Amino acid sequence: MCVIKTIKEGSFSSREILEMWNNNPDGAGIGVLDKSNNLIKPFKSKDFNEFQTNLDLVFRNQDFNQVVIHFRRRSRGSYDLVNVNPIPVNEDTLFFHNGTFRNLNEEYLSDSNIFVRDFISEIKDFNLSDPNTELKILDLLNGNTSRMVFLQTGVEKPLIIDTANIGYWDESKNIWTSNREH
């Protein structure tokens, strides 16, 4: 099962990163909001060493407000890099997903990509500061249980949606993890 981590401060061990990669071997991605809440160009890779190098740079510089990391274990769609999260919603918003959307099946694109393309893209003026945006997303889930994280330029905190209620915070309340199966 994929895993998402949102990190406000601190980091986690290289051993934990390697374990997550080994349990979710189909690629990983990083989304970063800098200290001014600007979205930095996301990074995705299917090569562990390349991913580790980029992640180390993020944590070495500590020039972030939020970091979101996604480790993929393929359930639908191809093994191609296009299906590694984050998935852009628009030029200012990234989407990270852990779960499976029923009835969203294509050979090439993952169900997460299809959800963004066919459903999330229908939300006009996608604004995480507007509580109606979260309500619209929840309505689009149509009974699917998922863990989702959205990062958006200008919004200090990520929007975390956990309809499965299995995500958890660390003791410091700085790191949220989408599930314990990682």
C-alpha positions in Angstrom: 0.0 0.0 0.0 1.3 3.5 -0.9 2.3 5.8 1.9 2.2 9.6 2.3 4.2 11.6 4.9 3.6 15.3 5.5 6.4 16.9 7.4 6.3 20.4 9.0 9.6 20.2 10.9 12.3 17.7 11.4 13.0 14.7 9.3 13.1 10.9 9.5 15.8 8.4 9.3 17.5 7.1 6.1 16.6 3.6 7.4 12.9 4.5 7.5 13.1 6.0 4.0 14.8 2.8 2.7 12.1 0.6 4.4 9.3 2.7 2.8 11.0 2.5 -0.6 11.4 -1.3 -0.3 7.8 -1.8 0.7 6.6 0.6 -2.0 9.1 0.0 -4.9 7.3 1.7 -7.7 8.7 5.2 -7.3 8.5 8.2 -4.9 7.9 11.9 -5.1 8.4 15.0 -3.1 6.4 18.2 -2.9 7.7 21.2 -1.0 6.2 24.5 0.1 9.0 27.0 0.9 9.0 29.3 3.9 7.0 31.9 1.9 4.5 29.1 1.0 5.5 29.0 -2.6 5.3 25.6 -4.3 8.7 24.4 -5.4 8.9 22.3 -8.6 8.1 18.7 -7.5 10.5 15.9 -7.8 9.6 12.2 -8.8 11.9 9.3 -9.4 11.9 5.5 -9.8 15.6 5.4 -8.8 16.2 5.1 -5.1 19.6 6.9 -5.1 18.3 9.8 -7.1 15.3 10.1 -4.8 17.5 9.9 -1.7 19.8 12.6 -3.0 17.0 15.0 -3.7 15.3 14.3 -0.4 18.6 14.8 1.5 18.9 18.2 -0.2 15.5 19.3 1.0 16.2 18.3 4.6 19.8 19.6 4.6 18.6 23.1 3.5 15.6 23.1 5.9 14.2 25.9 3.7 10.6 24.7 3.8 7.3 25.2 5.5 5.9 21.8 4.5 7.3 18.7 2.7 5.0 15.9 1.4 6.6 12.6 0.4 4.8 9.8 -1.4 6.0 6.3 -1.9 4.1 4.3 -4.6 3.1 0.7 -4.7 1.3 0.2 -8.0 -2.3 -0.9 -7.8 -3.6 0.5 -11.1 -2.1 2.0 -14.2 1.3 1.5 -15.6 4.6 1.5 -13.7 5.6 4.7 -15.6 6.8 7.8 -13.8 3.6 9.6 -14.8 1.8 7.6 -12.1 4.2 8.5 -9.3 2.8 11.2 -7.0 2.6 14.1 -6.7 0.1 14.7 -9.5 -0.4 18.3 -10.5 -4.0 19.6 -10.1 -3.0 22.9 -11.7 0.2 25.0 -11.7 -0.3 26.0 -8.0 -1.6 22.7 -6.5 -0.2 19.1 -6.0 -2.1 16.0 -5.2 -0.9 12.9 -3.3 -3.1 9.9 -2.9 -3.1 6.7 -0.9 -6.0 4.3 -1.6 -7.9 3.0 -4.6 -10.8 4.5 -6.5 -13.4 2.0 -7.6 -14.2 2.0 -11.3 -11.3 4.2 -12.4 -9.3 1.8 -14.5 -7.2 2.5 -17.5 -4.2 0.6 -18.7 -1.8 3.5 -18.7 -3.0 6.0 -16.1 -3.4 5.3 -12.4 -6.8 5.8 -10.7 -5.2 8.8 -8.9 -4.4 10.4 -12.3 -7.8 9.7 -13.6 -9.4 11.1 -10.4 -7.5 14.4 -11.0 -8.2 14.5 -14.7 -11.9 13.6 -14.6 -13.1 14.9 -11.2 -10.8 17.3 -9.4 -10.2 19.3 -12.6 -14.0 20.0 -12.6 -13.7 22.1 -9.4 -13.5 25.7 -10.6 -11.3 28.1 -8.6 -9.6 25.3 -6.7 -8.7 27.0 -3.5 -7.6 25.1 -0.4 -8.4 28.1 1.8 -12.1 27.8 0.9 -13.8 25.2 3.1 -16.2 24.5 0.1 -13.3 23.0 -1.8 -12.9 20.3 0.8 -16.6 19.6 0.7 -16.5 19.3 -3.1 -13.6 16.9 -3.0 -15.4 14.8 -0.4 -18.5 14.7 -2.6 -16.4 13.6 -5.6 -15.1 10.6 -3.6 -18.5 9.0 -3.9 -18.0 6.5 -1.1 -14.4 5.7 -1.9 -12.1 5.6 1.1 -8.8 7.4 0.6 -6.1 9.3 2.2 -5.2 12.5 0.2 -2.9 15.4 0.7 -3.1 18.6 -1.3 -0.3 21.3 -1.3 -1.1 24.7 -2.8 1.0 27.9 -3.3 -0.1 30.5 -0.7 -1.7 28.0 1.7 0.4 27.4 4.8 -1.0 24.0 5.7 -1.6 21.0 3.4 -5.2 19.8 3.1 -5.3 16.3 4.5 -8.4 14.2 3.8 -8.5 10.8 5.5 -11.9 9.1 4.9 -10.4 5.8 6.1 -9.4 7.3 9.4 -6.1 5.4 9.5 -3.6 8.2 9.2 -1.8 9.3 12.3 0.4 12.1 13.7 3.7 11.6 15.4 4.1 12.8 19.1 5.3 16.3 18.0 2.3 16.7 15.7 4.8 17.7 12.9 4.6 14.5 10.9 1.4 12.9 9.5 1.6 9.4 7.9 -1.3 8.0 5.8 -1.1 4.5 7.2 0.9 2.1 9.3 1.4 -0.5 6.5 4.7 0.9 5.2 
